[in-house]
Amino acid sequence: MYRHKKAGLVMLLTGVLLTNTVTCAFADVIGPGSDTGRSNVIDATGNRQDTDQNSGPGAGSSGASQGGTITAGSQTPAEAGQIPGGETAAPTEGADAPPESTDAPSETQTPETGELTEEQAAQLLAEQEAAEQEAAKINNLLAVPERQPHLQTTALSISQQNWSVPFINDQDIVTDNAGFSGISTFIENIHGDVLYRTYSTANGWSDWALNGQQTANRETMVPVEAIQYRFKGPVADKFDIYYMATLSDGTQTGWGRNGQTVGTMGQDLYMTGYRLAFFRKGTAVNLNTANTLKAAHADGPQPADGVLRYIHGGDGSNFTGWGWVENHQYYFQDSYPVTGWQYIDGFKYYFGEDGRLVTDVEHLLPAGGPYMLKINKEMNCLTVYAKDGENGFIIPVKAFLTSVGDDTPIGTFKTPEKYRWRLMIHDLYTQYATRLGPGMPILIHSIIYDKPDPFTVWASTYNNLGIARSAGCIRLATSESKWIYDNCAIGTTVTVYNSPDPGPFERPTILYEIPFEQTWDPTDPNVTQEMIDAETARLIAKLNRQ
């Protein structure tokens, strides 16, 4: 009987694959100086090294994947979250299998009492334990272990004119009474981004920094008056980020969250410290969320008379510029969000009827392009541009997350050829490859496969998009490399450059982390649910043979 129940259990794995049960460090009361936000790093790739230059004449030398490219100062591989083999450790989350039934079969009952004998009870317990062990083996194979964010923050002290020691997770981030002029927060152990920016009366709001970048205007040594933080991507799907400030008059604000303004504006005050915390979605309780900003007015986008308006917290004046509600981006003109097509900062954007920036406008443009590609090597971000008549390629169409490498060349190129499947060095394959330039060993292509079969993908190369380094090629999720293959004609212009600004759109993230043993790219349009079910059954059978 238990064999049949076990079979029913393991067929639930398709649902188990993407179940997430991460827990919150702050909610578990992590004390100052503790480091329990860091989970044990699992070597998810063994001895594999990601290599993706193509084989054949003109192919360059291979290179192992390395750690992240966005850092605050130098880091050791362990600090950067790297694992043996050169890949960056993939943060993971997990799920428990459904409990096994404890109902005893009628044939094991005694005819006199209907109760189990001692021998029968022992046999039943052994069968239950075996079934639980089998379920645990399967769960470990096709689910991601539990992880939680690990945040490390430093502040640029004005009096010391130097960066502070790192503060971990929910420690008080403190400086002396002179305050601080810049901040940097690094996120590890989970996929996604942490974004943050600072405000001062002298400089206004800085641009958003992310994942260890230092905020702008730091070198002016003007004290920060207010801050905003938010998560983006898989981490934002699971966690809320909270933060509160200590001001120069000793006031402590309430807790703001997910992009709200915290601190002071227009009061001749500034911040001398602050504190970060993160909670699983919907679990933050008993926090004081009132009085987050010491100012004459609330700051930022807020509903007013049934519409969204952006009021400047310093003086209550109308606002013109970019604003965010959590991760939804708007542009405000005299405090009201714009809609439709708008020329802003040298680009032509489109905003929906609700004012939100539309970050994929392909459906609003003529089919077939032409398009131009720009790859920000520093930020691992590729942006597709369309032409706006005589104005040139100023319409940002969509943005893709990439993995590039040290050998990715800077410059402007014309694509000469494409390949549906391409054999690379070390007998590895990629899908939908487009060569960067004539005679060059550098291609724009999908993540890595063992052979020309969509069910032989390396899951780590999907999970670590934007983190791991390639051997020089520009690596994309399969659906995105296919989009370029299908829509960007031979001769398409590609510019590769470096900038701390990802581009006209914010840098994307992966959809979610996939288990290491998963053999397909979740974005691959060639993979159907029927095929996934068959592959899941094959993986289960493989496990049962081990």
C-alpha positions, 0 to 999 in steps of 0.5 A: 500500500505504501508503495502506491501512496509513495507513487502518488506523493512523488507525482506532486513534484511539479508543484513542489519544484517552485514552492518557497518557504524562506524565513525572516532573519529579523523576525527570528530576532537576530541580535547585533553582530550575529550572522545567522542570515547566512546559510551554509553554501552548497556546492551546487555545481561540483567541478563544472566550469561555465565555458561558452566560447564557441569551438572551431577556428578562431575560438578563444581560450576558455574561462571559468565563471567568477563572482558577481560584478557589482561590489562595494570594494574588494571581496574575497570569493567567499565574501562574494558568495562564490563556490568551488568551480568559479560559479557564484553560490545560488541562493535556494529555498525549499519545501516539504513534501506532503505528510505520509498517511498513517492509516493502517490497512485493514489486513494488518489488524487482528480479527479479535480487536482490530488493533495492531500487534507489536510486530505489525506496529514495528513493521508499519513504522519501518515502512513509514520511515522508509517512505519519508526518507524516499520523499526527502531524497526526492524533495532534495533532488527537485526543490531548492533548500531554504535560504534567506537574505544576507545584508551587509551595509556600510556608511561613508562617515563625514567626520572620518571621511571613510567607510564604516565597518560592515553592519550585518542584517538588522544591526544599528548602522551608526555614525557619529553626530556629523552623519554620513554622506553615502551608503552601500548595501550588499545582498547575498544568499538569495536571488534578486536585488536590493536597491537604495538611494539617499536624499539631502536638501543640497543634492535632492534624491540620488539615483538608485544604487543596487547590490553593493554600489555606492550611492551618488553625491557621497563625495560632497560630504553633505549629510544624508537626510532621508533614505529609501530601500526596496527589494526586486525580483525573487527576494521581493516576492518573498520578503519585505524590507523595513528601515527606520532612522535616527536623526541628529536631534535624537528622534527615532522615526517609525519603520518604513518599507518597500521604497517609502521615504524615511528620515527628515526633510526641510527641518534642518536635521539629518540622519546619524544612523538607521536600521534595516530589517526584512520579513517574510511577506505579511509577517511583520507585526508590532512595528511602529510604522507611524511618523516615518518622516519628520517633515512638513508633508508626507513625501512621494507618490500618494493617493489624493482625491482619487488620483495618484500625486507626488508631493515633495515632503520638504515643502509640499511643492509639486514634483516633476521627475521619476517616482516609484510605488514599490517597484512600479515606476512613474514619471510625474509632471507637476505632481501628476503621472504622465500617460502615453508616449513621452520624451524624457531624458533623451528617450521615448517611453510609454506609460499606461493609463494608470501611469506605470512605465511599460517596460516591454513595448514590442506590441506597440511598435511595427513588427520586425524592427529594425532594432539596435542592441546595447549591452552594459557590460558592467551591469550585465544588462542588455537593452533593445532599442527601436527607431523613432523616425529621424530621431534614431534608436531612442525607444527602449523596447525591453531589457534582458539580464545577461552574464558577460565576462572579462573578455567581452569586448567593448565597442560597436559591432555588426552581427554576421551570422546565427546558429540554431544550436551551436557547439562550444568549447568543451563539447557544450552547446547553446541555443539561438546563438548570434555572432557578435562580429565577423571572425569573432569568437564571441556570441550572444546566446542562451545559457549552457546545455550538455547537448542539443537537447532542451532537457540538458540545461545547466540550471546554475547558468540560469540561476546565476544570470547577472552574477556568474561570468562567462568566458566572454560571450553574452549569455541570456535566458533561452527565451531572450536569446531566441527573441534576438535570433528571431527579431534582430536581422543579420547586420544588427548593430550591437554596442558593448559599453560600461556604465554603473547605470543599467540603462533606460529601464532598471536591470531585470532579474531572473523569474525565480530560482530553479533546482540544481537538478532541473534540466530545462530552462523555465523560459524556453518556449520549446518546452511544453508542460507535457514534456516537463511532466515526462522529464519530471517522471524520468528524474524521479525514476532516476532517483529511485534507482540510486 
